[in-house]
Amino acid sequence: MGRAACGPVQGEHRQGVRGRAKRQGWQKDLRALAADIRAAAEGRYDSAEPG
């Protein structure tokens, strides 16, 4: 038995750490997506003629 059983507090803490890491990963992905959208929009509107 390589792993000791964890109590409810340890299990909740572990889930909290995983949840936080997952949210941070999503935030990073969303920021990258927003930057891509912003760059595409700037390129689109910069090339358009005024009026």
ChimeraX attribute file (.defattr): number of C-alpha atoms within 10 A of each C-alpha:
attribute: neighborCount
match mode: 1-to-1
recipient: residues
	/A:1	4
	/A:2	4
	/A:3	5
	/A:4	6
	/A:5	9
	/A:6	10
	/A:7	8
	/A:8	9
	/A:9	9
	/A:10	11
	/A:11	12
	/A:12	12
	/A:13	11
	/A:14	13
	/A:15	12
	/A:16	12
	/A:17	12
	/A:18	12
	/A:19	12
	/A:20	12
	/A:21	12
	/A:22	12
	/A:23	12
	/A:24	12
	/A:25	12
	/A:26	12
	/A:27	12
	/A:28	12
	/A:29	12
	/A:30	12
	/A:31	12
	/A:32	12
	/A:33	12
	/A:34	12
	/A:35	12
	/A:36	12
	/A:37	12
	/A:38	12
	/A:39	11
	/A:40	12
	/A:41	11
	/A:42	11
	/A:43	11
	/A:44	10
	/A:45	10
	/A:46	10
	/A:47	8
	/A:48	8
	/A:49	6
	/A:50	6
	/A:51	3
